[in-house]
Amino acid sequence: MEKVVYSFEDFWADVDPQYRDFVNTIHEALQKICKVKVESKANGFFVSYAHIKSKRSLLNFLFRKKGLMVRIYGDNIGKYGDFIDLLPEKMEKEIGKANLCRRLVNPEDCNPKCALGYDFSIRGKRYQKCRYNCFQFEVTPESVPVINEFLAQEQKARLIA
């Protein structure tokens, strides 16, 4: 069976028009430094951005029942704690709903090949979350500027432009 190849335009066509500028701005910036991969999943398209040199994931766009979501891989979360303390309450609640990183809490309970999650605090509250859904946020008019700043903070910490 032949594998179907999807393009960014396939994904972009499914994005709510009010978020297309936001999505396009991120795509334009990241496609210069990242390998872009577009896949079709059960809930819709999934777009991943992995840094070309390090091969580390930086960001994903994905669809859920709520709509468009962004997942940021905050590998350097400890370097911008001041920013993370300013996250809106709704976004902190989304982090709170993320899975606990079993590998951080009890390494024997998790696959040793699983990537280590994040251990950080927001306004004094400690979180130990799985890296695969920790910073996964619903795209809303309120979250767009925060997501942009979060991405900028992570890029700066990774020293990539």
N, C-alpha and C positions, 0 to 999 in steps of 0.2 A: 504494500500500500504506500502510495506516494505521500510524503509529509507536506502539509500545507505551510507555506511561508507567509507570515503576516507582516504588514508594514505599520509604521507609526500612524499613517493616515487612516488605516483600518480602525485602530484604537481611537484616534482623535474624533472620528465621525460619531462615536458613541458617547463622547464627553458632552455633558450639559453645556449649551452655548455660553452660559454665564461664567464658566470656568475655562473656556478654551484659551483665552489669553494667558492665564496663569500656567496652564499645562504647556502651552507652546513656548513660553519664556523659559521655563525650566528645561524643556527638551532642547531648545536652541543652545542653551549654555552647556548642558551636560553632554550632548552628542559630540562636542569637541574634545572632551577628555575621557569619555566613557564608551564602552561597547554597549550598544542598545539592542535589547532582545525583546521581541513582541510575541506573546503566546496567547492562545485562546484557552481559557479555563472555564469551569462550570458556571461561574458567576459573570463571565465576560472576559474582556482582554486583560492581560497582565503585561506590564512593561517594566523591564529591569535595566538599571544603569550600573555597570561595573567598571570601575576605574581601569583604564587600559594598561597602565604599568603595574599597579599592585594587584589587579584582578579582584579587588575587594568591592563588594556591593556598596553602593552609596544611597540609592533610592529606588523605590518601586512605586508605580501607579497600579492600582487594582480596583476592581469593582466588588462591592458587597451589596447586600439587600438595601442598605442605607444609601448607596450610591458610590461615588468616586472616593477612594481612599488613597492616602500617601503613606508609605512606610519609609522612614528614614533610618539608616543604620548609623546610630550615634556612637561609633567606636571610641570617640574621644570625649564622651560626655563629661568626664572629670575636668576637662580643660575649659569648660564654659558653664560652670555651675551657677554663676550670677544670672546668666540668661535663663537657664532651666527653672530657676526660682521664680521667674516672671511669667511662666506659662499660665494661660487662662485656666480657671477651675475645670471647665469642661474637658480640656485636653489632659489635665492631670487625672481626671476620672477615667479617661480612655486608657491612660498608662496603668492605672490601678486595676483595670479589668484584664490586662494582659496576663499571660501565663507566668507563673513563678518559674525561675530558672532552676530546675532540679539539679543541674550540674554544679551550680554555685552553692546550693544548700546541702546537698548530699550527692557527691559525685557518683556513687554506686547506683543511684536511681536513674541515671541517664546514660545514653549511649556515649562512650568515650570519644567518638568521632564528632559529636555535636559541638558546635561552636559555643564557647562560654558566653553567657549573657551579660547583663549590665547590673552593676551594684552602685547605686547613687542615691542621693537624697533630694527631695524638693521641699523647700521650706521646713527643713528639719525632719521630714518623714522619709524613712528609708524604703527603697524599692530594690528588689532583686528579681529582675524580669528577664524572660527569654528574649534573645536578640531578634527573633523572627516575628514578633508582634508587639514588642514593647512600645516603639514610637510609631504606631500606626494610627493615623488621624483621619477623621472624616473631613473632606474638603467642604468648607462652608465659607461664606463671606467673612466671618470672624477669624477662621483659622488660616486663611490664605496668607496674610502678612506674617503670621507667626511661623508658618511652615517655611516661608521664604527665608526668614531670619535664622531659623534652626538649620536649614540647609547651608546657609552662608557660614554659620558658626562651625559646622562640621567640616566644610571645605577648607576653611581657614586653619582649623586644627590639624587637618591632614596635609596642609601645605600644598593644596592643589587649587588651581584657578579655574 
